[in-house]
Amino acid sequence: MKLITLIGGLALLLAAGCCRPPDDDEPSNGLCPQAAFIDDDLFDNGQSANFQPTEMTVDGDCLFLTFGASGCSGDSWTFELVGGSAIAESLPPQRGIRFLLDNDEACLAFFTRTVQFDIVDLRAAGEESVTLNLMGSDLSVLYDY
């Protein structure tokens, strides 16, 4: 009987220790390392280095953006994905997004990279999907949720 009580107690301790709510800094699905966000000022006025977007896809709540840019290695690049708050009333609704690249590398080599963003904050309230249009390109993707 003591063995059953001990095993039950250990099981409860393990269950309590493994299941914690996510931190606010973690992506909602835990798979995407960086979160997209809504910011009208940054959407309208944010500065970006030159880049060439080549592909944009969605898998679950993650957006994958492949782009190319010149630089020395790309290791120092930082980037953000920003959405505007305006939603175009269409079927499905549409939201503009901007990719902002900070690239101070002054080399002529060209690198291609794919980055990931948690896009939960880009959902359109009351809708089941939204088309995300990458500003400055012809890329768009349907985000179903």
N, C-alpha and C positions, 0 to 999 in steps of 0.2 A: 504494500500500500504506500509506503514511504517513497518507493521508486517511482510510482505513478505520479505522486504529488510533486516530486523533484522534476520529473520530465515535463509535467504540465507547467510548472513555474518557469523552467528554462525556456519553454516555447513562448510563454507570454512575454518574458524579457526580450527575447530575440525579435518578436513581432513588434514590440513597442519601440525598440531601437532602430529598426530598419525602415520604418514608415514615418517620415517626417514631411511636413508640407514644404514645397519648394520655396527657396529664398526669392525675394523680389528681383534680385539680380540675375537669376537663372532664367533661361528661356522656358516658355511654358511647356514645351515638349521635351526639354532636356537634350535635344539633338543639334540645335543650331547655336553656334557660339556667340552670336551677336543679334540683338533685337532691332528691328525696324521701329520707327516711331513717327508720330504725327507732329509736325511743327511748321506752321504756315510761314513764319519768318525765314527759317532755314530753307524751306522748300522754294520760296520766292527769291531769296537773296544769297543762298549759300554758294560759296566758291568751290570749284572743282578743277583739278588738273585735267588735261586732255586724256581721254581713253576711248577705246573702241569696243562697245558692247557687241558680243556675237551671239549669245544665247541666254535665254531666261526660261527657267522651268520651275514648277512647284511640285513638291512631294510632301503631302500632309500640310503642316504649318510652316514648312521651310521653303524659302525661295532660293534658288541657285542662280547666280549671275556669273557668266563667263565673259571676261573682257581682256583686252590687251592694252598695254601702255609701255612707253619707253622708260628705261631706268637702268640702274646698275645691277640690281638683283631682285628688286621688289620687296625685299625683306623689311624695309622701313615704311612701306606704304601703310596708311591708315585710311579707313573708309567708313561711310555711314549710308544707310538707306532711309530716306525721309519721305513721308507721304504728306500730301496736302489734305486739309480737312474737307475740301469741296468734293462732293460726290455727284457725278453726272447722272442724271435720271434717265436711264436707258435699261434695256433688258439684256444681259444683267447690268447692274449699275457699274460705273467706272470710277477709278481713282487714279490720279497722277502720282507717280513716284519719281524721286531723283536719287541717283547714285552719286555721292560726293567722294571724290578721291583726293587725298592729300599725298602728293608725290613730289618730294624735293630732290629726287635723284637726277643728276645731270649727265647721264650716260646715254648713248644712242642705241643700246641694245633694246630689243623688244621682247617683252614677256607676256605670256597669256596665263591667266589665273582664274580659278573659279572660287567664289566666296559664297557664304551661306548666311541667311538672315531668318530669324523667327519673325513671321509676319502676322501674328495674331492681332496686333494692334492696328493692322490695316484693314480689318474687316469692316464692312458697312453694316451699321446697326439695323436689325430687323430683316436682314437679307440672308440668303443661303450661299451666295457667291458674289464675287466682285471681280471685274477685269482690272488688272493693274497695268497701267501704261507707263513705260519708262520714257521720261521726257528726254528729248534730244535724240531719239532713236525711233525706229519703227517696231521695236519689240513690245509685245504685250503678252499677258498670260492670264488665264482664268483661274482664280483661286476659289475652289469649292470648300465649304466648311460645314 
